Amino acid sequence: MTKTITMTTMTAMTSMTSPRRASTLLPAVFPLWAALAAGCAGQHPPAPATVQAAPAPGMRTPDAILADAVAATGGVAGWAAHKTAHIKLTVSLQGMGMGGPAEHFQTNANRSLTLTTLPGVGAIREGSNGTVMWAQDPINGIRVLDGAEAEQARIEAAWNPDLQAHELFPKIETAIDSPAGLECLAMTPKVGPTIRNCYDARTHLQVSQEGMRTTAQGDVPFHSAVKDWRPVGGVKIPFDSETQAGPVTVVTTINEVVFDEPMDDKMFEPPAPGAP
């Protein structure tokens, strides 16, 4: 892989700048990540998530695991106390000498907007007005997402995916091969591949997510690890994450989280054709 950004890699970037939510606000950092590997074929990517059969006797149910995960990050009341979130981040592409600032705007009405700026590349945007999922980048221009891409964006726009899991994932199963000390769930969305979320069995905080990311150039396997959970406004947010998408490693650091800033719903609408 070279440090040159090909059209394929550029297209991939449009879907990976969301702190994705590993559990709560983590999807805001996913969209820049996984798809970067689309331009770096021929390497050995992480294996995709697989759906498991019925959990072994004695294993906890998905509902129990999710309930503890929600409680660990502030609970229903903690998240209900806020209406918007504004997150400022720094994104670094290891081995490519690239990086830049990003901002993520989110509302409890499942609207979101992620803005990423990379020197030499330009501005990359991905948003949802709650109904229409869209992306904009210097190569592809403005796109209204559909299929698995739209479903990914819909999940990432959710205020708290763990709390809303049954709305977002028709099929949720406890993984029978969870590593020691972890509880993992195989979660299948309405459209697109299954993802696998793993939670610390003691703290119940999410530690990783893996699966396949659908991009304009095809599916890309990814594995994301999150850490440094900090309390902000009565809830907990993972401030550091590292995502391996094929041969590309993206490190994302949250610099600031501000809750309940006024946000105009118009900011989440897709840009008009021809808009800069």
C-alpha positions in Angstrom: 0.0 0.0 0.0 1.3 3.5 -0.8 0.5 6.8 0.9 -1.2 8.0 -2.3 -4.9 8.3 -1.9 -6.6 6.6 -4.8 -10.1 7.3 -6.0 -11.1 4.0 -4.3 -9.6 5.0 -1.0 -11.2 8.4 -1.2 -14.6 6.9 -1.8 -14.1 4.7 1.2 -13.3 7.7 3.4 -16.8 9.1 3.0 -18.3 6.4 5.1 -15.9 6.3 8.1 -15.8 9.4 10.3 -18.4 8.7 13.0 -17.5 8.2 16.9 -19.7 4.7 15.3 -20.7 3.8 17.8 -19.2 1.2 19.5 -21.9 1.7 22.0 -23.3 5.1 22.3 -21.5 7.9 20.4 -18.8 5.7 18.9 -20.5 5.5 15.4 -19.5 9.1 14.9 -16.0 7.9 14.2 -16.6 4.9 12.0 -17.4 6.4 8.7 -13.8 7.4 7.9 -12.4 4.1 9.0 -13.3 0.9 7.5 -13.7 1.9 4.0 -10.1 3.2 3.7 -9.0 -0.3 3.0 -11.0 -0.5 -0.2 -8.0 1.1 -1.9 -5.5 -1.3 -0.3 -6.5 -4.7 -1.5 -4.2 -7.7 -1.3 -3.4 -7.5 2.4 -4.8 -9.7 5.1 -7.9 -8.1 6.7 -9.6 -9.1 9.9 -12.1 -11.8 9.7 -15.8 -10.7 9.4 -18.2 -11.2 12.2 -20.3 -14.4 12.0 -23.8 -15.1 13.4 -23.7 -17.8 16.1 -26.3 -20.4 16.8 -28.2 -20.6 20.1 -26.1 -19.6 23.2 -24.7 -22.3 25.4 -26.5 -23.1 28.6 -25.7 -20.6 31.3 -24.8 -17.8 28.9 -26.6 -14.5 29.5 -29.3 -13.3 27.1 -28.7 -10.4 24.7 -31.3 -8.4 26.6 -29.4 -8.8 29.9 -26.1 -7.9 28.2 -27.6 -4.8 26.5 -29.3 -3.6 29.7 -26.1 -3.7 31.6 -24.3 -1.9 28.8 -26.8 0.9 28.8 -26.6 1.1 32.6 -22.8 1.3 32.5 -22.9 4.3 30.3 -25.4 6.3 32.3 -28.7 4.4 32.0 -31.9 5.4 30.3 -32.3 8.5 32.6 -28.7 9.7 31.8 -29.3 9.6 28.1 -32.8 11.0 28.3 -31.4 14.1 30.1 -29.8 15.3 26.9 -31.1 16.3 23.5 -28.0 17.0 21.4 -24.3 16.2 21.4 -21.5 18.1 19.7 -18.2 16.1 19.6 -14.8 17.4 18.4 -12.3 14.8 17.4 -8.8 14.3 15.9 -8.4 11.5 13.3 -5.0 10.0 12.4 -4.3 7.6 9.6 -1.3 5.6 10.8 1.3 4.8 8.2 -0.1 7.3 5.7 1.1 10.5 7.3 -2.4 11.9 7.3 -4.9 13.2 9.8 -7.1 16.1 10.6 -10.0 17.4 12.7 -13.5 16.1 12.7 -16.8 17.2 14.3 -19.9 15.2 15.0 -23.3 16.6 15.6 -26.1 14.4 17.0 -29.7 14.8 18.2 -31.9 12.5 20.3 -34.3 12.5 17.3 -31.7 10.3 15.4 -30.3 13.1 13.2 -26.6 13.3 12.7 -23.9 15.1 10.8 -20.1 14.3 10.7 -17.6 16.7 9.1 -14.0 15.6 8.5 -11.3 17.7 6.9 -8.1 16.1 5.6 -5.3 18.2 4.2 -4.8 17.6 0.5 -8.1 15.8 0.3 -10.8 18.3 1.4 -14.0 18.1 3.3 -15.9 14.9 3.8 -19.5 15.0 5.1 -22.0 12.3 6.1 -25.4 13.0 7.5 -29.0 11.9 8.3 -32.1 14.0 8.7 -33.8 11.1 10.3 -35.2 9.8 7.1 -32.6 10.4 4.3 -29.0 9.2 4.7 -26.5 11.0 2.6 -22.7 11.5 2.0 -20.6 14.1 0.2 -16.9 14.0 -0.8 -14.6 15.6 -3.4 -14.6 12.5 -5.6 -18.2 11.3 -5.6 -20.0 14.6 -4.9 -23.4 14.3 -3.1 -24.9 10.8 -2.8 -28.2 9.7 -1.2 -27.3 6.4 0.4 -29.4 3.3 -0.1 -29.3 -0.4 0.8 -26.7 -1.5 3.3 -25.0 1.9 3.3 -28.2 3.6 4.2 -28.9 1.1 7.0 -25.4 1.6 8.4 -25.9 5.3 8.5 -29.3 4.9 10.1 -27.8 2.8 12.9 -25.0 5.4 13.4 -27.5 8.2 13.6 -29.3 6.5 16.5 -28.9 8.4 19.8 -28.0 5.2 21.7 -27.8 2.0 19.6 -27.6 -0.2 22.6 -30.8 1.3 24.0 -32.5 1.1 20.6 -31.0 -2.3 19.7 -34.3 -4.0 19.0 -35.4 -1.2 16.7 -32.2 -1.4 14.7 -31.3 -5.1 14.7 -34.1 -7.7 14.0 -31.7 -10.5 15.1 -29.5 -10.3 18.2 -27.7 -13.4 19.5 -25.2 -14.1 22.3 -22.0 -15.3 20.7 -20.9 -18.7 21.9 -17.2 -18.0 21.3 -16.8 -14.8 23.4 -13.2 -14.4 24.6 -12.5 -14.8 28.3 -13.7 -11.8 30.3 -16.0 -10.6 27.4 -19.6 -10.9 26.5 -20.2 -10.6 22.7 -23.3 -10.1 20.7 -23.9 -10.9 17.0 -26.3 -8.2 15.7 -27.9 -8.4 12.3 -29.4 -5.2 10.9 -32.5 -5.1 8.6 -30.1 -4.8 5.6 -26.4 -5.6 5.4 -23.9 -7.8 7.2 -23.9 -8.8 10.9 -21.7 -6.9 13.3 -20.2 -8.2 16.6 -20.1 -6.1 19.7 -18.1 -7.2 22.7 -18.5 -5.9 26.2 -16.3 -6.2 29.3 -18.0 -8.8 31.5 -17.1 -6.9 34.7 -17.7 -3.2 33.8 -20.2 -3.9 30.9 -18.5 -1.2 28.9 -18.0 -1.9 25.2 -14.5 -2.8 24.2 -14.8 -3.7 20.5 -16.9 -3.9 17.4 -16.1 -5.9 14.2 -17.8 -6.8 11.0 -18.0 -5.8 7.4 -18.4 -2.2 6.3 -20.4 -1.6 3.0 -18.9 1.2 0.9 -19.3 2.5 -2.6 -16.4 0.2 -3.6 -17.6 -2.9 -1.9 -17.5 -4.5 1.6 -14.5 -4.0 3.8 -13.8 -6.0 7.0 -13.0 -4.0 10.1 -12.2 -4.3 13.8 -12.5 -1.4 16.2 -11.3 -1.2 19.8 -12.5 1.5 22.1 -11.2 2.6 25.5 -10.7 5.5 27.9 -14.4 5.8 28.9 -14.9 9.1 30.7 -18.0 10.6 32.4 -19.4 13.6 30.6 -22.7 15.2 31.6 -23.9 12.1 33.5 -23.1 9.6 30.8 -19.9 7.8 29.7 -18.1 8.3 26.3 -15.1 6.3 24.9 -12.5 9.0 24.2 -10.0 6.8 22.3 -10.5 4.3 19.5 -8.4 2.4 17.1 -9.8 0.8 14.0 -8.1 -1.7 11.7 -9.8 -1.7 8.3 -7.8 -4.1 6.1 -4.2 -2.8 6.2 -5.2 0.7 7.3 -5.2 1.7 11.0 -7.2 4.8 12.1 -6.8 6.3 15.5 -9.5 8.6 16.7 -9.4 10.8 19.8 -12.3 12.8 21.2 -11.1 16.2 22.3 -14.4 17.7 23.6 -18.0 16.7 24.1 -20.7 19.4 24.7 -24.3 18.4 25.3 -27.5 20.3 24.6 -26.2 23.0 22.2 -29.0 24.4 20.0 -29.0 22.7 16.6 -31.0 23.8 13.6 -32.6 20.7 11.9 -31.7 22.2 8.5 -28.0 21.3 9.1 -28.8 17.6 8.8 -30.5 18.0 5.4 -28.6 16.7 2.3 -26.9 19.5 0.4 -28.6 20.7 -2.8 -27.1 19.4 -6.0 -24.1 21.5 -7.0 -23.6 22.8 -3.4 -19.9 23.2 -2.4 
